[in-house]
Amino acid sequence: MGINQDVENDVNTIKDSSWSVRKGQVVPSTDSIALNGGAVELDAAYLYADMANSSKMARYLDRRVTAKILKSFLATATRLIGHRNGTVMSFDGDRVMGAFVGDSKCTSAVKCAFAITWAVEEVIRPKFKSKYPTVRDASFSIAHATGIDVGTVFIVRAGARGSNDLISIGRAPNLAAKFSDIRTGSYSTFVSSTIYSRMNDDCKARLNGATDIWEKKYWNFLGEQISYYRASYWRKPGSS
């Protein structure tokens, strides 16, 4: 059997298979979902953190420096997702996607985003500017954006036997990724109105009680005008 027949067989098997869907309460692992027809329906908040200016870094900075910046961003974002009891779902170049479940999933995701902003603005950027003159003198800054949305997703296992992973299908991961592309001015966290309405009040005010964190905006998404909120605020992960 040649590769041509293998490809046709893959498509036919997937096309003709029946779904075996179960409701999930936790983020599934790859081996907990059958490759052929397995699926989990899960209500989750999705966070998508994206490093900005990575193309400029690759062009204008030494590639070894660029690699260290990206590794630092992905390492800290991954650690902070875990700190808030989230699960890393995937990496895509300079991006990482995390999922949060449970009653406080929206609050956990937003506090994680605040902590990622702290890591970028107060740790990664100053440390690299201090060590590397090329970073300090660059025409661009180390920056990022995080998008968050919540909803029911369809999680399936995709790929070929021996080389596969989970993919999440639904509005939440898609909109979170789109939000992370907005990157307006100094704003670093972008959340859907649903996230804003469900997160705890302590995410809507600074630690000193000031309530000027969020700004409401409107955006066209797939032909629909939706409202969202943006913030240029950070909070240390050890804060409440």
Secondary structure, 3 states (H helix, E strand, C coil): CCHHHHHHHHHHHHHHCCCEEEECCCCCCHHHCCCCCEEEEEEEEEEEEEECCHHHHHHHCCHHHHHHHHHHHHHHHHHHHHHCCCEEEEEECCEEEEEECCCCHHHHHHHHHHHHHHHHHHHHHHHHHHHCHHHHCCCCCCCEEEEEEEEEEEEEEEEECCEEEEEEECHHHHHHHHHHCCCCCCCCEEEEHHHHHHCCHHHCCCCCCCCCCEEEEEEEECCEEEEEEEECCCCCCCCC
